[in-house]
C-alpha cells in the first residue's frame, strides 16, 4: 500500500514544516474540537494523518466557529499534496538580524532570497530549496536549508535533508529542539499514519507517532563533526491528552568514540562520567559516550463542556538519575481558541525557565562537548539559551478574507547568572521587554508580509542587533 493514499487525496508531500504559525493554529483549533485526533506536537508533522482525519469528519458536525479553519486546512492540503511540481520565489529583508525566533519565523539574516521546487511521485517526495543570504552571521551565504528527499516504505517516511524540527506543544520556544538554530543535515525516519496498536495490551496508548534522526554538526566547534541524534514518541491515551517523550544526544565527532558499544551505552543512558571505566578525571580522553538531554511534555485539553482551552508543559533534564531526567529546567503554558467576528483567534501564555535546578551555567553545557548544545553559534534548544526566565503572551488570528495577524509580548530576564561566556546572545545579564507583530495578506502578485519587533533595550552583546526595532518585509510568489 502506498503511504500517501488518504481518502480523497491520493498523493502527498510528507510534512507540514515549522514555517506557518497560522496553519498550526488552525490545526490546533481543529484538534481542540475533536476534528483532528492525531498527535500534533512533533514537527515536521506528516500530512497523511491530518488529511485522514479531516476527510473522515462529517462537515455538518463541525462547530461553526472552526469551519473556516477546516476549509483553510483542506485547501492547504489540496495544494501541498498535489502531484504537480510547484516552484516558488521568496524575498525577505529587514534592518536587523533575527536573533530571537518563535514558531513560524522564517527570516534569519538581513536579506534572503530563496527559490524552491517541490514535488511527489507514488513513492518519493522532494523539496529543493536554495537560499542566497547577504552578510550572514555564520558567513554561509549559500544555503540548502529546508531541502530534503524522502522515500516511502510501508507506514514509514525515510528522508535525507536539512529540516527544522520542533519537539513539544510550546509556541514561544521548545526547550529541547526548536527552530532557533539553522536546520542540521540529517537522515531521518518517521511514522506516517498514527494509527493505534491493534494489540489489546497496547491499544490504550491511542494514536501514536515516532520519529528519529541522525545529523552531523559543523566542523568549527570544540569537537568537530559531532553527531546530533534525536528521537521522539508522542501518543494520545485520551482524546484530550497528548504526551511526548523526547531525547537528543551529541555523540562521536573528531577524537571521540563512535563504536557500536559506545552507541549502545548512549542508547541505554550510560553516559555519566562516573559510570564509565575511566571515570571523571580526564573526560576528554575518557570513553564517556556522549551528552544527552531528555524531555517529557504534555498538552491537556481541559475536559469541560465549555471550551476552556488547554494547559501544557515541558520538563527537560540535562542528566539522568534512576532512568529519569535530572538537573532539570522547564516551561509551562496555557492556550485557547475562540472566535471574534470573522476572526479565529489562538491565544497563549507561556513561561519558560532555562536556569538549571542543580546550579547556574549548566544548561546546554558539557565538559566534553564544550561548544555546548549549540550549532553555528545558536542554541539548538531554547531561543533564549541558558539561565533565562521568559514569559510571553501571544495572539494569532486568521480572517476569512485571507488576512493573517500575530502579536506577542515577552518579558525576558536573559543570562541572569551574569557569567556565561558561552551564552549565544549576551555574555552578561540583561532584562528587557519585547513586542512582535506580523501581518500577511495574499494578493494576485503573491503573499505579502510585514513584521515589526521592538525591544526596550539592546540585549545582544555581539552586535547583531544594534537598534531597538527590527522591521522586516517579505514576498512569496509562485513561478
JOJO-V737337 format. One record per run of one state. SS is the DSSP state (hx for helix, st for strand, lp for the rest). FROM is the first residue (numbers start at 1). LEN is the number of residues. Records with the same first field share a line. If there is no record, write none. Layout:
# JOJO-V737337
SS: FROM-LEN + FROM-LEN
This chain:
# JOJO-V737337
lp: 1-5 + 7-2 + 10-5 + 17-4 + 33-9 + 44-1 + 57-2 + 62-2 + 81-5 + 95-16 + 121-3 + 135-7 + 144-4 + 154-2 + 162-4 + 168-18 + 192-11 + 206-2 + 217-10 + 239-2 + 252-8 + 268-5 + 276-7 + 286-4 + 302-8 + 322-2 + 341-2 + 354-20 + 376-2 + 380-9 + 400-4 + 415-15 + 444-2 + 456-13 + 479-1
st: 6-1 + 9-1 + 15-2 + 42-2 + 45-2 + 86-9 + 111-10 + 124-11 + 142-2 + 148-6 + 156-6 + 166-2 + 186-6 + 208-9 + 227-12 + 241-11 + 290-12 + 310-12 + 324-17 + 343-11 + 374-2 + 378-2 + 389-11 + 404-11 + 430-14 + 446-10 + 469-10
hx: 21-12 + 47-10 + 59-3 + 64-17 + 203-3 + 260-8 + 273-3 + 283-3
